[in-house]
Amino acid sequence: MTQKERIPSLPEVYRTIQVPERRGFWRKMLAYAGPGYLVAVGYMDPGNWATDLAGGAQFGYLLLSVILLSNLMAIVLQALCVKLGVATGRDLAQVCRDNYSPRVSFVLWILCEIAIAACDLAELVGSAIALQLLFNIPLAVGVCITALDVMMVLFLQGKGFRYVEALVITIMTIIGSCFIIELIVARPEWGAVFQGFIPQPEVVQNPTALYIAIGILGATVMPHNLYLHSSIVQTRAWQETIEKKREAINFGMIDSTVALSIALFINAAILILSAATFHFSNHQDVAEIQDAYKLLSPVLGFAPASILFAVALLASGQNSTLTGTLAGQIVMEGFLQIKLRPWMRRLLTRMVAIVPALLTILFLGEGSTTNLLILSQVILSLQLSFAVVPLVMFTSDRRLMGEFVNPRWLKVLAYTVSTIIVGLNAWLLWETFLGWLHPGQ
C-alpha cells in the first residue's frame, strides 16, 4: 500500500492527545475520555425527541424498556468501532476503501453523504425550532444561525481536539441539567418508572406501541456515528504494541459506555417527562415538539419548564451538528482521499443540509418541518445497513484485526444486533412508505 493510501484519519488531530505512561487507572481514563461523548450526542439528537415524546404521552413508562434495549445495542456497535480504529489504525471509511472496489466505495460514499446530510437536516431543523420557541426567530433565519457552528469547530479544533470534546461535554451537561430540573418538578412515580425498564408483552401486543417502539429502535444507530467513532479514537497517542492497543480498546469502550449511559438517561428523561406531564393529564395526543413546549409550563405549573425544554433542544441540535461536520470530513477523506481546506470542507458539508432545509421552509412553509424530520429518518434508515454490516464483517475478519478479531460470542451478538437493527429499519421504512401512499389508512 502506498504512502498516499496510508494518510491517517483526521490528520490534523491524529495522535495529538498524549496518554500518560505511568500506571494509574483514573489518569489514563481521563486521557481516553472524550470520543464517546462526541458519539453519544447522535443518540439524543432532535430526530429522537418526537418518538420519545409520543411514546411517553401515549403509553406512559411502557417503552422505557425499548430505550434501554436500543442503548445496549448501541454500546455493542460503538465498541466494535473502537476495536476497528485501534486494531487497524484506519477508520471505517478507509477500511471500506481498502477492501472494496472503487465502484463499491464510491456508492458507499454517496450513500453516507446523503445520510449525513439527512441527519444534519434534522439537527438544523431541531435547533431552528428551538430558536423560534425561545426568541420567536423565523425558522429560515434560525437554520442560517445554526450554521455558525462550522466556524466554532474550526476555531476550537485549531486550539486542539480537547477543546471540541470539552464543548460537547459541556453542552451535554446543560442538556442533562435541564432534564434533571424538569423531572424534579414533574415528580414521576419512580416505582412505575423502574418497572417501565422491564419489557412488557403489551409492547408487541399493541400495534401502536409496537410502531413507536420500532421507531425508537430503528433510529438508534446513526450511520455517521460508526465512521466518526472509528476515527476519533485515533486522536490518542498510544504506543504501537499489542499491550497498549488492548489498553486503548478497553479504555475506549469504557469511555463510550459511560457516554452512552448519559445518552440513555437523557432519552429516558424525555419519555419520563412526557409520560408524567401528558399521559396522566389527558394530553395523550402530544407528539410534536412545539406542542410539548406550549403545554409543559401550564400543565406542570412551573413557568420555566417550557424554556428549559427549548434550551435542552437547542443544545441537543447544536451538539449534534458539531459532530456531523467532523463525520463529513472523515467520510470524504476516507472514501475519496480528497483533501480540502477545513473551512471549505465543512462549509460544503453544511450547505448540503442547509439548502434543502431552507428551500422546504421557504416554499412549503414552516409547517413542513415535521415531514422534513420524518423524511430525514427514512433516509437514515435506508443507509444504515450499508454502515453496520461492513463494520461487523470487518471486525470479525482475522486478516484485518489479527488477535483483536471478534471472538465467537461477540460475532454472534454483533450479527444479531445488526440483523435486528437492519430488519426494524426496513420494517419502519416500509410502514412509512405505506403511510405516504395511503394517508387515510
C-alpha positions, -999 to 999 in steps of 0.1 A, spaced: 0 0 0 14 34 -10 21 62 14 -7 82 -1 -32 55 7 -20 55 43 -30 90 51 -42 89 87 -78 97 97 -84 133 106 -47 141 100 -47 175 117 -56 159 151 -43 124 146 -24 111 177 -23 147 192 -36 138 226 -9 122 249 -16 92 271 3 91 304 28 62 306 26 59 343 3 33 357 -29 48 371 -64 39 360 -80 73 365 -53 93 348 -55 71 318 -92 70 319 -93 108 318 -68 108 289 -90 85 268 -123 101 278 -139 122 251 -146 104 218 -175 85 234 -192 118 242 -190 131 207 -206 99 195 -233 99 223 -248 132 211 -260 114 180 -282 93 202 -300 123 217 -304 145 186 -337 162 178 -347 134 155 -352 111 186 -373 136 205 -405 131 186 -406 93 192 -397 97 229 -424 124 234 -451 103 216 -441 71 234 -444 88 268 -476 107 261 -494 77 247 -481 48 268 -466 62 299 -435 45 310 -441 13 290 -415 20 263 -386 27 287 -375 -9 281 -372 -2 244 -349 28 251 -328 6 273 -326 -22 247 -317 2 219 -289 17 241 -275 -17 248 -273 -24 211 -256 9 205 -230 1 231 -221 -31 212 -217 -14 178 -198 15 192 -174 -9 209 -168 -25 176 -159 9 162 -133 14 189 -118 -21 181 -116 -13 144 -100 20 148 -74 9 173 -66 -25 158 -62 -14 122 -52 23 126 -79 31 100 -114 44 102 -144 26 88 -144 47 56 -108 40 50 -112 2 56 -141 1 31 -119 19 5 -90 -6 12 -112 -37 9 -139 -28 -17 -136 -19 -54 -135 18 -63 -171 15 -77 -184 0 -44 -165 25 -24 -179 54 -44 -215 41 -40 -210 37 -2 -196 73 -1 -226 87 -19 -250 68 4 -231 80 35 -230 116 24 -268 115 19 -272 100 53 -250 127 69 -270 154 51 -302 139 63 -290 137 99 -277 172 97 -310 183 83 -329 170 113 -305 187 137 -306 220 119 -344 220 119 -344 210 156 -321 239 165 -342 263 144 -374 252 161 -357 258 195 -346 293 184 -382 300 172 -397 288 205 -372 308 226 -368 340 206 -396 339 180 -370 338 153 -383 326 119 -373 291 110 -354 301 79 -333 326 98 -328 300 126 -314 275 101 -288 300 89 -279 309 125 -273 273 135 -248 270 106 -224 292 126 -212 261 144 -189 255 114 -168 284 125 -169 272 161 -155 238 152 -127 254 131 -118 277 159 -118 250 187 -100 224 166 -73 249 158 -66 251 195 -67 213 200 -92 185 197 -96 185 235 -115 218 232 -140 203 208 -145 174 233 -148 199 262 -175 219 244 -195 188 236 -193 175 272 -203 210 285 -234 211 262 -243 175 273 -241 187 309 -265 216 301 -290 192 285 -288 168 314 -292 196 340 -323 209 322 -340 175 324 -330 169 360 -348 201 369 -378 191 347 -380 157 363 -379 171 399 -408 194 390 -428 167 371 -425 143 401 -430 110 382 -440 78 400 -405 63 404 -418 28 411 -436 28 378 -406 43 361 -383 15 372 -410 -10 362 -410 5 327 -375 -7 322 -387 -43 324 -400 -55 290 -438 -60 289 -459 -81 265 -480 -50 257 -451 -35 237 -456 -62 209 -493 -68 215 -504 -32 209 -498 -22 173 -494 15 180 -470 8 208 -451 -16 186 -448 11 158 -434 37 182 -411 11 197 -397 2 163 -393 39 156 -372 42 188 -351 11 179 -348 19 143 -334 54 149 -309 41 175 -277 40 155 -268 69 133 -247 57 103 -222 86 106 -215 77 142 -198 45 131 -175 63 108 -169 91 134 -160 69 163 -136 47 144 -117 78 135 -117 100 166 -104 72 189 -72 76 169 -66 111 183 -50 94 213 -12 87 210 -10 51 223 21 31 216 20 6 187 23 -25 209 -3 -53 215 -5 -44 251 -10 -7 245 -36 -13 218 -55 -36 241 -54 -9 268 -66 17 243 -95 -6 233 -105 -12 269 -104 25 279 -122 34 246 -150 10 254 -153 23 289 -155 59 276 -182 51 250 -202 30 275 -203 58 301 -212 84 275 -239 63 260 -253 57 295 -257 95 298 -275 94 264 -297 67 279 -306 90 308 -315 119 285 -336 98 261 -353 82 291 -358 116 307 -376 129 276 -400 99 277 -405 101 315 -412 138 314 -437 133 286 -454 104 305 -455 123 338 -467 155 323 -490 145 294 -501 108 298 -517 113 331 -533 147 323 -555 139 293 -529 151 268 -520 117 253 -521 131 218 -489 152 222 -463 142 197 -450 175 183 -420 193 199 -439 226 196 -470 212 213 -449 198 242 -432 232 246 -466 250 248 -481 226 273 -452 219 297 -454 251 318 -492 252 322 -496 215 330 -467 214 354 -475 248 369 -438 257 366 -432 288 344 -395 280 334 -404 244 323 -410 252 287 -379 274 285 -357 246 299 -372 222 274 -364 245 245 -329 252 258 -322 215 260 -335 211 224 -312 239 212 -282 224 230 -291 190 216 -293 202 180 -261 222 182 -241 194 198 -252 170 170 -243 194 142 -208 198 157 -201 161 153 -219 159 119 -193 183 104 -165 161 116 -182 130 102 -184 147 69 -147 153 68 -139 117 78 -162 102 52 -149 124 23 -113 119 31 -117 82 39 -136 71 8 -121 95 -17 -88 107 -3 -99 142 -12 -80 168 9 -97 202 11 -91 231 34 -110 226 66 -133 256 62 -142 247 26 -149 210 35 -171 219 64 -189 246 45 -197 221 17 -210 196 43 -232 221 59 -246 235 26 -258 201 16 -281 202 47 -289 239 48 -301 243 12 -329 216 13 -340 229 47 -343 265 35 -360 256 3 -385 234 21 -393 261 47 -395 289 21 -416 271 -4 -437 248 17 -440 268 48 -428 264 84 -455 237 90 -435 214 67 -407 208 93 -424 177 108 -425 160 74 -389 171 69 -378 154 101 -397 122 91 -380 122 57 -346 126 73 -352 95 94 -363 75 64 -331 84 46 -311 73 76 -329 40 77 -321 34 41 -284 39 46 -279 22 80 -273 -13 68 -245 -1 45 -225 10 76 -235 -16 102 -229 -47 81 -194 -37 69 -184 -28 105 -195 -62 118 -178 -81 89 -145 -62 92 -142 -66 130 -149 -104 125 -122 -107 99 -89 -121 114 -69 -109 84 -77 -73 93 -80 -75 131 -53 -101 140 -56 -111 176 -83 -84 181 -108 -102 159 -142 -106 175 -145 -138 195 -173 -162 185 -197 -150 212 -192 -114 201 -196 -123 164 -230 -139 172 -240 -109 193 -229 -84 167 -246 -101 138 -278 -105 159 -278 -68 168 -271 -57 132 -299 -81 119 -324 -66 144 -315 -30 136 -315 -35 98 -347 -55 100 -365 -30 121 -353 -1 99 -366 -19 68 -400 -25 85 -402 11 96 -393 22 61 -420 0 46 -446 13 70 -437 49 64 -440 44 26 -474 28 31 -484 57 52 -474 81 24 -492 60 -2 -524 56 18 -525 85 42 -561 78 53 -555 43 65 
